[in-house]
Amino acid sequence: MGRQNNIFHDSECNCRTKDTLVTEQRSNIGNGRLSPTARQFLKLFLPGALLLGVLTAAFQYHGYALARESLLASQRHGIATATSSLRRDFQTMTADLGVLAASQSLRRFATETAAANRRWAQDELDAFIRHKQLYADISYFAPDGQRLLGAGSVQQGGRLTEIEPPLIWELLVATANLPPGLAATSPLLFPRGGDHYRPIVHFAMPVFTLDGQLGGALIATYSPERLLRHLDSLTQQPADTNIIINRRGEWLQHHNAEQSWRLGDGPFGAAFPLAWQHMLTADAGQFRTREGLFTFTTLFPQGWPDDVMPDGMHAPQFWKIALHVSRDSLLAAATNRFWRGLTLFVVLLAPTALVSQFICELDRNRQRNRQLIRELGAVIEQTHDLVMITDAEGRIRYVNPRFEAITGYSRAEAIGNKPNLLRSGVHDQAFYQRLWDTIRRGEPFEATITNRKKNGEIFHVQITISPLSGKHGISGYVATAKDITAQVSSQQRLLKLAFHHPLTGLPNRALFRDHLHEAAARARRSGHSIAVLFIDLDRFKKVNDSLGHQAGDELLQQVAQRLRNAVREIDTVAHLGGDEFTVLLDDVRQPSQVQNVASKLLQLFELPFTVAGRDLHIGASIGIALFPQDSDNVELIVEQADTAMYQAKRAGRNQFQFYSAEMTTLAHERLELEDRLRVALQRREFELHFQPIVDPQRRELRGLEALVRWRQSDGSLRPPDEFIPVLEETGLVIQATEWVLEEACRQHLRLLESGLTGLRINVNISARSFNQGDLVATVERTLRESGVPGTQLVLEVTESILLEDQQEVQKALDELRALGVAIAIDDFGTGYSSLAYLRRLPVDIIKIDRAFIHGVGPDSRDAALVSAMMAMAQELQLDVVAEGVETPQQLEFLRQRSCDGAQGFLFSAAVPADIVRDQLRQDRRWPWKAWMDRNMVRQLH
């Protein structure tokens, strides 16, 4: 044996006594020389200290680089977010003004400024400014510059306070050359509001008369307060500054310490000349000068043709948004990082010295132990048993030649590894935990263990593991083992013959009953069910009689293989004898699971079996019994499954029957309903009914919710709660959702073609359709093909969807919002309500569940909960719609709390689309007003 591989054959140990070593060390010190121990300590400590200094410097520099990159990335992200917010606001304002300018009320007023028309037009402006939060005010001007209508701050103040007369004329001139739907914008202004400044922009859009002539212009004042709040939140340090610059060089600056926006002193170029030169040569970027770090981007408002610009404003209009960190702040951050690194280095010197001392002590202990190990080696090397020695952590230090011969691992491969390289996977983690708990207590452990050789072969050993105790506790472990593979293999062969069928290798009747008792015990503890499927092959005797018993045996082996591959690992397939098989299904939660497995097993027999060169078609009859539903007697459950199997044979063979006739009927009804639903989807037997959503303040219609109904062949409507759960479970809901979206948009388009604009259609989206279907692509295609604007579609989702994969959910919701679609949370308060997703996800509307509205009263807890929900939503700038409103008292409760929408039988049940259109033609604002008034009078009396 080579000396390099045997720990028992190391070099001669140092046999000097402790007194001799101490005398030598004192002599060395007296001679001015370091002792061997001190020299060894310095050899370890000095390189360690040097390495520690290098690592500390690298760590601090890396931290500084990460912090700098994080600052740059956060500023880029902040600028991008602010830019995106402004552009979305501009697009929204253009769309909103386009809808308002095309309204019949304003067009009639532009054609004829009669008092009645003025009242309708003024109401239109009031409703517009009340529901839109992007606008400070809005006015309607005649072509001659006279302001005829106003709303918002203009209406309250009696004049257009923030638009100078020359700018009004320039905007009016600009709108005269614009086609419908486009808006002109004014330059960015910084008027003083109170004790601070804020940026504002004016939007102007032409209004045409009913005969297509220019009748005037709408001018709306936009103050990007959301942009200012967002920029405020980007400030990370007191020295950071947020800046907004218009094309004239005027600029607003914000300091975190002041918490307000102030107009900069003089032009921006005078305050930051180097930065201004960079900004004039590029649209966006990030750079450093001696003035500090700047991150900026440029926004170009739409409109404002060059030929109608004011004097001196012929260059393109632009804003520049910038974030600035001063040079002093950057230098302070770098200096702080340096001193922190120096402090860390000094603090870590002491542990380095302790580690070096510890290593020196370990080396001395190794020298003392070397002699003892050499003496034991001669005995262990010659033993016929497997011997393995590990350290206290379980790393192998020594194996004898017998270990190499049995396991196939060489000594070099084993030493340094842990004994788990022999682990076979037969024993569970609890077994090894018990082993370690025993030997760590200082007690020997004895057991029969199944291990795996290097070539993958299994072997069995009778092993004893004993701790090696020292003055400091357990220093290692020694394991001695005897190979008993031959004896164990013989026992396993006997067990297999006793508990498995010799032909198919499946568990026999005895082993099946053991598994059945274990599964029943688990079912009692967990409250779940188990199922026994008794399978008998149809006309198997003819195969034996015509082709012989050898062919029958081959057929049984193929049947066994198919059954084994068709079930889960936790289930048991057994061969009771002859052509009888049983399947034990564990952890059954719904009877439909058993039904699906039985159908799947019957499908196995639809394919032919190739036996003796011939294709044989053979069927099977299956009887099903459930524990504990049919019986809580384990022995009786097999007999009940056998009885159900004979019922299947009497019913015509090649089918399954439940032991309970009631469950069999329900299973068949479920299959029949599923088949009818598939046919109904193909034949388009579904139809949409619409329930109105009402503004409680004005009692005006604000939208319609599309609800699916199934009209059967006899003309009756089937309740949704009978077929929608089946659509969900079978996955047919994805196809049904696509149809509902298409039909809802088609009906909504008919309303638009009839001149009924401004209504939004709500469509419910199931969790399965959201997760498994390509919902975004479906919505985009439907909107494109129907021509319905995305802003007039609301998708209602449940709270369970929002609690799933947040990243994927947010991505899908963002894409839907990009199409203009609004997102509503249906049945809010009944699921896993969380304020976290309301803050993170792009949600527009919450619909309070009818269970809360039903219980509202002067002293009820439901009233307090509803009030809290509405207050929270209003603070988050979300719309609130209450479901299930059925009494005038409930409506008054919602009206007093400024609820945005209400829905329920007080207004109308869900009605077909043609009835909705007929009612809306009679009264555009509230078609069911007369019915509702009668209903309210009846309830009050």
Secondary structure, 3 states (H helix, E strand, C coil): CCHHHCHHHCCCCCCCCHHHHHHHHHHHHHCCCCCHHHHHHHHHHHHHHHHHHHHHHHHHHHHHHHHHHHHHHHHHHHHHHHHHHHHHHHHHHHHHHHHHHCCHHHHHHHHCCCHHHHHHHHHHHHHHHHHCCCEEEEEEECCCCCEEEEEEHHHHHCCCCCCCHHHHHHHHHHHHCCCCCCCEECCCECCEECCEECCEEEEEEEEECCCCCEEEEEEEEECCHHHHHHHHHHCCCCCEEEEEEECCCCEEEEECCCCEEEECCCCHHHHCHHHHHHHHHCCEEEEEECCEEEEEEEECCCCCCHHHCCCCCCCCCCEEEEEEECHHHHHHHHHHHHHHHHHHHHHHHHHHHHHHHHHHHHHHHHHHHHHHHHHHHHHHHHCCCEEEEEECCCCEEEECHHHHHHHCCCHHHHCCCCHHHHECCCCCHHHHHHHHHHHHCCCCEEEEEEEECCCCCEEEEEEEEEEEEECCEEEEEEEEEEECHHHHHHHHHHHHHHHECCCCCCECHHHHHHHHHHHHHHHHHHCCEEEEEEEEECCHHHHHHHHCHHHHHHHHHHHHHHHHHHCCCCCEEEEEECCEEEEEEEEECCHHHHHHHHHHHHHHCCCCEEECCEEECCCEEEEEEEECCCCCCHHHHHHHHHHHHHHHHHCCCCCEEECCHHHHHHHHHHHHHHHHHHHHHHHCCEEEEEEEEEECCCCEEEEEEEEEEEECCCCCEECHHHHHHHHHHHCHHHHHHHHHHHHHHHHHHHHHHCCCCCCEEEEECCHHHHHHCCHHHHHHHHHHHHCCCHHHEEEEECHHHHCCCHHHHHHHHHHHHHCCCEEEEEEECCCCCCHHHHHHCCCCEEEECHHHHHCCCCCCHHHHHHHHHHHHHHHCCCEEEEECCCCHHHHHHHHHCCCCEEECCCCCCCEEHHHHHHHHHHCCCCCCHHHHHHHHHHHHC
